[in-house]
């Protein structure tokens, strides 16, 4: 990912943004999502961990601003528009797809590289035939491998990048 600042932003998403959280994780962003967390807990978590609150709730957004917590109001109509809004808000000019996954899309934990043969009983045959290594979540043990989803995510990254470029050119 290329951006103007050297830090990697991390996020805390409200209960309405589960799908968006998974996409951010696919792009390598540390993104906490708990659909059962209340507003005050989300604000406290963000404050203590230096996370940017992502919310579609105007009331929560105003609370964040009052408490000087960085927040992005996500209220566009499409997922791509929401991702573009987030990246533009934190001055990211271009997204690069993570060909090697870093984070679990379900629980946000970092992934470990493992020999696919050592976990063969947990994987489909076609995965074993095409992948010497797979990735396993340290926390929930979900497996990841390079497959057709990479192509889909690459297309999404390209669409986001075109919109980001358009925004830059409009300024």
C-alpha positions, 0 to 999 in steps of 0.5 A: 500500500502506498501512502504519504505517512509512514505509520500503518493505520488501524481501525475499530469498526462499528456493528454495521461494518462487518463486511467492510472490516473483512475487506480492510483485513484482506488489504492488510489493515488491522481492523477490530470488529465486534458486532456486540460492542457498545459505543463507549467501549468502541471509543475507549478501545480506539483511544487506548489503542490509537485506532480510527473509528469507522462508523455509519452512525452519525451519533457515534461519529459526533461522540468521537469528535467530542472526545477527540477520537479520530473517526471516519463517517462511512455513509456512502452507498457502495462498498467501493465508495466506502473504502475509497472514502476511508483511504482518502481520509487517511491519505492513502493514494493507492492500494496494493493487494496483499498476495500473501495474506497477513490477517484473518478475515474473521478474527483479525489475527495474524496468519502463520505460513504452514506446509500444506502437507502437514495439515492435509486432512483439513484442506480440499484436494485441489488446494493440496495439489496447487499449494505447497504452503497455506496460511493458518490463523493463529487464533481461530485456525482458519486456513487461507491459500492463493486461489480465485479470490485473489483475482476478485480482490485484485479487480476490487483493488483496481476499481478502488485505485481508479476512484482514488486517482480520480479524486486526486486528479479532481483536486 
